[in-house]
Amino acid sequence: MPDDAGLQALREAARFSPDNLPLRQHLAGQLLAKGYLADAEAEFRAALALSPQDPGLIAGLAEAFVRQSAFGQAMAALEPLLATAGYPPAVGVLAARALLGEGNAGKAAYRYFEATSRDASVADQELEARLGAWMGGTPRGDAAPQETRKVPAGDVPPPPESAFLPSVPGPGDTSTAEVERSGVSFADVAGMEAVKEALRIKLLLPLQQPEMFAAFGKRAGGGVLLYGPPGAGKTHLARAAAGELGAAFVNVGLADILDMYTGSSERNLRATFDLARRNRPCVLFFDEVDALAGRRSDMRQAHARQLVNQFLSELDGVDQNANEGVLVLAATNAPWYVDVAFRRPGRFDQPVFVPPPDLTARAAILRILCRDKPLAEMDYDAVARVTEHFVGADLKGVVDRAVEAKLRQSLSAGRPIPLTTRDLLAAAGTVRPTAVREWMGTARNYVMHANDSGAWDELMPWVKAKW
């Protein structure tokens, strides 16, 4: 415990007033400023328990981690801030310090350049010197270096992150995907019991009960293609599968793979699979997979076909055990555009339809979305009945609108006013379902006129009964 009398007085005051957020924040800042890093970390955590989204507290905790060389923990704390548009430039510099500490100089340079381009006053000359040649901003492909520090803030946007990657990437250095831990499980997924059961049998149980599956020659690993209308919860399901298993989760976006330079996309894809293999058991999730695994017969450029070939090669693995413990999930709104080779056994051989929620599922989704809010007695079934054809994203929009209206009332009254069924019904009247009808119209065309192989038989009851 610090011997400083002023800090002792602040600590005593915080002990008698544990819910005083400004006091706790001030104490944490003083501890950090005077170098009591472990104590500062504890106080920032206590303050964040009172205000979990406070950017100043998150940045303070991350700085305490950086100064203790806990760079991975610093980045984990900063990730929610970095994912928001217009995050404080000082946070970008702090992230650059953490990334450099992890040995990721290219990504650190990108974060630093982006932050100082928006606010030159946050520049850190010592950090800039450590980044060295990386701050030249040389894009791949022999383009001329750029003078990064002479560009006035706000005059031009920062170059893409790929500009700070090395021209000849080393093993594992080309993947920008990141490993995370999921905080949700199947208990947080309303309805979709058939989908969850398919994921359990195909992906989860081989890892949870390996002896039983080994007796039948089944290894832990494999792939499942989730498809359905936009907003139906495919990404949420993937996160829940990782949380159910307690496995690492790697969410792969198009920006993590696609690159303008020949061969780079394939290297990025290989590095992403290697990242998952190093962190097994791991759920590797590819969203909008049709952009990476499209039909080769539709492609005019050779490099696009090479990326598909690389994807197929990674799914097969260099040997039969290469992907053991790597659970590959992919999602698409357009499964008919995915190359047929991906549906071969051992790859995405089990497409799983993620349907729009039925009445019971809509009520359950609303119950989950409202569970952390002040509520009066609620009739979720009544709201579910007037939200036919709404997917999970639409229902979240209904709840968000109802909450915004209730917040205005609460601010006027000076106290929280509980959310009511009437509030949700009123909000539902202002929200229109997004793209389900259009998606089902497209699906009908494939089911009725392009289904000689029987690939879309699963959709037949839906397009005939409801659409």
C-alpha positions in Angstrom: 0.0 0.0 0.0 1.4 3.4 -0.9 2.9 5.4 2.0 1.9 8.8 0.5 -0.3 10.6 3.1 -2.5 12.2 0.4 -3.1 8.9 -1.3 -3.9 7.3 2.1 -6.5 10.0 2.7 -8.1 9.5 -0.7 -8.2 5.7 -0.1 -9.9 6.2 3.3 -12.4 8.5 1.7 -13.1 5.9 -1.1 -13.5 3.2 1.6 -16.3 5.2 3.2 -17.8 6.2 -0.1 -17.3 3.2 -2.4 -19.9 4.4 -5.0 -18.4 7.8 -5.4 -17.3 7.5 -9.0 -15.4 10.9 -9.3 -13.5 10.1 -6.1 -12.5 6.6 -7.3 -11.4 8.0 -10.7 -9.3 10.7 -9.0 -7.7 8.1 -6.7 -6.9 5.8 -9.6 -5.4 8.6 -11.6 -3.2 9.7 -8.7 -2.0 6.2 -8.1 -1.1 5.8 -11.8 0.7 9.2 -11.9 2.8 8.3 -8.9 3.7 4.8 -10.2 1.7 2.6 -7.9 0.6 0.5 -10.9 -1.0 -2.5 -9.3 -3.0 -0.3 -6.9 -4.0 1.9 -9.8 -5.2 -1.1 -11.8 -7.4 -2.2 -8.8 -8.9 1.2 -8.4 -9.6 1.6 -12.2 -11.4 -1.8 -12.0 -13.5 -0.7 -9.1 -14.4 2.5 -10.9 -15.3 0.6 -14.1 -17.7 -1.6 -12.1 -19.6 1.7 -11.5 -19.3 3.0 -15.0 -18.3 0.1 -17.4 -18.3 2.2 -20.6 -16.3 5.2 -19.4 -13.6 5.8 -22.0 -11.3 7.6 -19.5 -11.4 4.8 -17.1 -10.8 2.2 -19.8 -7.8 4.2 -21.0 -6.5 4.5 -17.5 -6.7 0.8 -16.9 -5.1 0.1 -20.2 -2.2 2.5 -19.4 -1.7 0.7 -16.0 -1.5 -2.6 -18.0 1.0 -1.1 -20.5 3.3 0.2 -17.8 3.2 -3.3 -16.2 4.1 -4.8 -19.6 0.7 -6.6 -19.7 0.3 -5.6 -23.3 -2.3 -8.3 -24.2 -4.5 -7.2 -21.3 -4.2 -3.6 -22.4 -5.4 -4.4 -25.9 -8.3 -6.5 -24.6 -9.4 -3.4 -22.5 -9.0 -1.0 -25.4 -10.7 -3.1 -28.1 -14.3 -1.9 -27.4 -13.1 1.8 -27.6 -11.1 1.1 -30.8 -14.1 -0.4 -32.4 -16.1 2.9 -32.1 -15.9 5.7 -34.6 -14.1 8.8 -33.5 -12.4 7.2 -30.4 -10.1 9.6 -28.5 -6.7 10.0 -30.4 -4.9 9.5 -27.1 -6.4 6.0 -27.0 -4.9 5.3 -30.4 -1.4 6.2 -29.2 -1.9 4.0 -26.1 -3.0 1.1 -28.4 0.1 1.7 -30.5 2.3 1.4 -27.4 0.6 -1.9 -26.4 0.8 -3.3 -30.0 4.5 -2.5 -30.2 5.0 -4.2 -26.8 3.4 -7.3 -28.3 5.8 -7.1 -31.3 3.2 -6.0 -33.8 5.1 -2.9 -35.1 3.1 -2.6 -38.4 -0.2 -2.4 -36.6 1.2 -0.1 -34.0 2.4 2.3 -36.7 -1.0 2.4 -38.2 -2.7 3.2 -34.9 -0.1 5.9 -34.1 -0.4 7.5 -37.6 -4.2 7.4 -37.5 -4.3 9.0 -34.0 -1.7 11.7 -34.6 -3.4 12.6 -38.0 -6.5 13.5 -36.0 -4.7 15.3 -33.2 -1.0 16.2 -33.5 -0.8 17.2 -29.8 -1.0 13.5 -28.8 2.3 12.7 -30.6 4.8 10.7 -28.6 8.4 11.3 -29.9 9.8 8.4 -27.9 7.2 6.0 -29.3 7.7 7.4 -32.8 11.5 6.8 -32.6 10.9 3.2 -31.5 8.6 2.7 -34.5 11.4 3.9 -36.6 11.2 2.9 -40.3 7.6 1.8 -39.9 6.5 5.4 -39.7 7.7 5.9 -43.3 4.4 4.5 -44.3 5.7 2.5 -47.3 2.9 0.7 -48.9 3.4 -2.8 -50.3 4.7 -2.8 -53.8 7.6 -0.3 -53.9 5.5 2.8 -53.6 7.4 5.9 -52.4 7.5 6.6 -48.7 5.2 9.3 -47.3 6.1 12.0 -44.8 3.7 11.1 -42.1 4.5 13.8 -39.4 4.3 16.7 -41.9 0.6 16.1 -42.8 -1.7 18.5 -40.9 -4.4 16.8 -38.9 -7.6 16.3 -40.8 -6.2 17.3 -44.2 -6.1 13.7 -45.5 -7.4 10.4 -44.2 -4.7 8.0 -42.9 -3.6 5.3 -45.3 -5.0 1.8 -44.9 -3.5 -0.4 -42.3 -2.0 -2.5 -45.1 0.3 0.4 -45.8 2.2 -0.4 -42.6 2.6 -4.1 -43.2 6.0 -5.4 -44.4 6.5 -6.0 -48.1 7.7 -9.5 -47.5 5.6 -10.8 -44.6 6.9 -13.4 -42.2 5.0 -16.4 -41.0 2.0 -15.4 -38.9 2.5 -11.7 -39.5 -0.1 -11.1 -42.2 -3.3 -11.9 -40.2 -5.1 -8.9 -38.8 -7.8 -11.1 -37.2 -7.7 -11.2 -33.4 -8.4 -13.9 -30.8 -11.2 -13.1 -28.3 -13.3 -14.8 -25.7 -17.0 -14.9 -26.2 -19.2 -13.7 -23.3 -22.4 -15.4 -24.6 -23.6 -19.0 -24.8 -26.6 -20.9 -26.2 -28.6 -19.7 -23.2 -28.4 -16.2 -24.8 -29.8 -17.4 -28.1 -33.6 -17.4 -28.2 -35.3 -20.2 -30.1 -33.4 -21.9 -33.0 -33.3 -25.2 -31.1 -32.7 -27.2 -34.3 -29.8 -25.0 -35.3 -28.2 -25.2 -31.9 -28.6 -29.0 -31.9 -26.9 -29.2 -35.3 -24.0 -27.2 -34.0 -23.7 -29.3 -30.8 -23.6 -32.6 -32.8 -21.3 -31.3 -35.5 -18.9 -29.1 -33.6 -19.2 -29.0 -29.8 -19.8 -32.6 -28.7 -16.7 -34.0 -30.4 -14.6 -31.7 -28.2 -16.7 -32.2 -25.1 -17.0 -36.0 -25.4 -13.9 -37.0 -27.4 -13.8 -40.7 -26.3 -17.3 -41.4 -27.6 -16.7 -39.8 -31.0 -13.2 -41.4 -31.3 -14.9 -44.8 -30.9 -16.7 -44.0 -34.2 -13.6 -42.5 -35.8 -14.8 -38.9 -35.6 -12.3 -36.1 -34.8 -12.9 -32.8 -33.2 -13.1 -30.2 -35.9 -15.0 -29.5 -39.1 -17.1 -26.9 -40.7 -20.7 -25.7 -40.8 -22.2 -23.1 -43.2 -24.9 -21.0 -41.6 -27.2 -19.3 -44.1 -30.4 -17.3 -43.9 -31.8 -13.8 -44.2 -29.8 -10.8 -42.9 -30.1 -10.0 -39.2 -31.3 -13.5 -38.3 -28.5 -14.1 -35.8 -25.8 -16.0 -37.6 -22.9 -14.1 -36.0 -24.5 -14.3 -32.6 -24.8 -18.1 -33.0 -21.1 -18.3 -33.9 -20.2 -16.4 -30.8 -22.5 -18.4 -28.6 -21.0 -21.7 -30.0 -17.5 -20.4 -28.8 -18.9 -19.4 -25.5 -20.7 -22.7 -25.0 -17.4 -24.5 -25.5 -15.2 -22.0 -23.7 -13.1 -21.9 -26.8 -11.2 -19.0 -28.4 -13.1 -17.1 -31.0 -11.7 -15.5 -34.2 -14.1 -13.4 -36.1 -12.7 -13.0 -39.7 -14.0 -10.1 -41.8 -13.3 -9.4 -45.4 -10.7 -6.7 -44.5 -8.7 -9.3 -42.6 -8.2 -11.3 -45.8 -8.6 -9.4 -49.0 -5.7 -7.4 -50.3 -4.9 -5.6 -53.5 -1.5 -7.2 -54.0 -1.2 -10.6 -55.7 -0.7 -13.4 -53.3 -1.3 -11.3 -50.1 -4.9 -12.5 -49.7 -3.8 -16.1 -49.8 -1.1 -15.4 -47.2 -3.6 -13.6 -45.0 -6.0 -16.6 -45.2 -3.2 -19.0 -44.3 -2.1 -16.9 -41.4 -5.6 -16.7 -40.1 -5.9 -20.5 -40.1 -2.5 -20.7 -38.4 -3.7 -18.3 -35.7 -6.7 -20.6 -35.0 -4.5 -23.7 -34.9 -2.2 -22.0 -32.3 -5.2 -21.2 -30.1 -7.2 -24.5 -30.3 -9.8 -25.3 -29.3 -10.9 -22.4 -31.4 -14.0 -21.3 -33.3 -12.9 -19.7 -36.6 -15.8 -17.6 -38.0 -16.0 -16.3 -41.6 -18.8 -13.8 -42.1 -20.0 -13.0 -45.7 -18.1 -16.1 -46.8 -19.5 -15.9 -50.3 -17.0 -13.1 -51.0 -14.1 -15.4 -50.2 -15.6 -18.7 -51.5 -17.6 -17.7 -54.5 -18.2 -20.0 -57.5 -15.0 -20.2 -59.5 -17.0 -20.6 -62.7 -18.2 -17.0 -62.2 -14.7 -15.5 -61.7 -12.7 -13.9 -64.5 -9.6 -13.1 -62.5 -7.1 -15.9 -61.8 -6.2 -14.5 -58.4 -9.8 -14.7 -57.2 -9.9 -18.4 -58.1 -6.5 -18.9 -56.4 -8.0 -17.5 -53.2 -10.8 -20.1 -53.4 -8.3 -22.8 -53.9 -6.3 -21.7 -50.9 -9.5 -21.7 -48.8 -10.3 -25.2 -49.8 -6.7 -26.3 -49.1 -6.8 -24.7 -45.6 -10.1 -26.5 -44.8 -8.5 -29.8 -45.8 -5.4 -29.1 -43.8 -1.8 -30.2 -44.6 -2.5 -33.5 -42.8 -5.5 -35.2 -41.3 -4.9 -33.7 -37.9 -4.0 -30.2 -39.0 -7.4 -28.7 -38.1 -8.3 -30.9 -35.2 -9.8 -28.7 -32.5 -10.5 -25.9 -35.1 -14.2 -25.4 -35.6 -14.8 -23.5 -38.8 -18.1 -21.6 -39.0 -19.1 -19.6 -42.0 -22.1 -17.4 -42.6 -23.7 -16.0 -45.7 -26.9 -14.5 -47.0 -26.3 -16.0 -50.4 -25.4 -19.6 -50.1 -26.1 -20.3 -53.8 -23.1 -18.2 -54.7 -20.7 -20.4 -52.6 -18.6 -22.7 -54.8 -20.0 -26.3 -54.7 -16.6 -27.7 -53.7 -17.1 -26.2 -50.2 -20.0 -28.6 -49.7 -17.9 -31.6 -50.1 -17.7 -33.9 -47.0 -15.1 -32.7 -44.5 -15.6 -29.0 -45.5 -18.9 -27.1 -45.2 -20.8 -30.4 -45.8 -23.7 -29.4 -43.6 -25.4 -26.2 -44.5 -27.6 -25.1 -41.7 -30.6 -22.8 -42.3 -30.9 -20.0 -39.7 -34.6 -19.1 -40.1 -36.4 -15.9 -39.2 -37.7 -16.3 -35.6 -41.2 -17.6 -35.1 -43.7 -16.1 -32.6 -42.2 -18.0 -29.6 -38.7 -17.2 -30.6 -39.6 -13.5 -31.1 -41.0 -13.3 -27.6 -37.9 -15.0 -26.2 -35.6 -12.6 -28.1 -37.6 -9.6 -26.7 -37.2 -11.1 -23.2 -33.4 -11.3 -23.6 -33.1 -7.8 -25.1 -35.1 -6.3 -22.2 -33.7 -8.3 -19.3 -31.3 -5.6 -18.0 -33.8 -2.7 -18.2 -36.3 -1.3 -15.7 -39.5 -3.1 -16.6 -43.2 -3.0 -15.7 -45.2 -6.2 -16.1 -44.6 -7.2 -19.8 -46.6 -9.2 -22.3 -43.9 -10.2 -24.8 -46.3 -12.5 -26.7 -48.4 -9.5 -27.6 -45.4 -7.7 -29.1 -44.3 -10.9 -30.8 -47.7 -11.1 -32.5 -47.4 -7.7 -34.2 -43.8 -8.2 -35.3 -44.2 -11.0 -37.8 -41.3 -11.3 -40.3 -39.0 -9.4 -37.9 -35.6 -10.8 -37.3 -33.4 -10.3 -34.3 -31.8 -7.1 -35.6 -35.3 -5.7 -36.2 -36.4 -6.6 -32.7 -33.4 -4.9 -31.3 -34.4 -1.8 -33.2 -37.8 -2.0 -31.6 -36.4 -2.2 -28.1 -33.8 0.6 -28.8 -36.6 3.0 -30.0 -38.8 2.2 -27.0 -35.9 2.7 -24.6 -35.0 6.1 -26.3 -38.6 7.3 -25.8 -38.7 6.1 -22.2 -35.3 7.8 -21.5 -36.8 11.1 -22.5 -39.7 10.6 -20.1 -37.4 9.5 -17.3 -35.1 12.5 -17.8 -38.1 14.8 -17.6 -39.4 13.1 -14.5 -35.9 12.9 -12.8 -36.3 9.2 -12.2 -36.2 5.9 -14.2 -39.7 5.1 -15.5 -40.1 1.3 -16.3 -40.6 0.1 -19.8 -44.1 -1.2 -20.6 -45.7 -3.4 -23.2 -47.4 -0.3 -24.6 -43.9 1.3 -25.2 -42.8 -1.8 -27.2 -46.0 -1.9 -29.2 -45.7 1.8 -30.1 -42.1 1.4 -31.2 -43.0 -1.7 -33.2 -45.4 0.4 -35.2 -42.5 2.6 -36.3 -40.1 -0.1 -37.4 -40.5 -2.1 -40.7 -38.9 -5.5 -41.1 -35.6 -5.3 -43.1 -34.9 -7.7 -45.8 -36.6 -11.0 -45.0 -39.3 -10.8 -47.7 -36.8 -9.9 -50.3 -34.5 -12.7 -49.2 -37.3 -15.3 -49.2 -38.3 -14.1 -52.7 -34.8 -14.9 -53.9 -34.7 -18.2 -52.0 -38.0 -19.2 -53.6 -36.4 -18.8 -57.1 -33.6 -21.1 -56.2 -35.8 -23.6 -54.4 -38.3 -23.8 -57.2 -36.1 -23.4 -60.3 -32.5 -24.3 -59.4 -32.6 -27.1 -57.0 -31.9 -30.2 -59.1 -29.3 -31.4 -56.6 -31.7 -31.0 -53.7 -29.3 -28.6 -51.9 -32.1 -26.3 -50.9 -34.7 -28.8 -49.9 -34.5 -27.5 -46.4 -36.0 -24.2 -47.5 -39.0 -25.8 -49.3 -41.4 -25.8 -46.3 -40.6 -22.1 -45.7 -41.1 -20.8 -49.2 -44.3 -22.8 -49.6 -45.9 -22.3 -46.3 -45.1 -18.7 -45.5 -43.9 -16.8 -48.5 
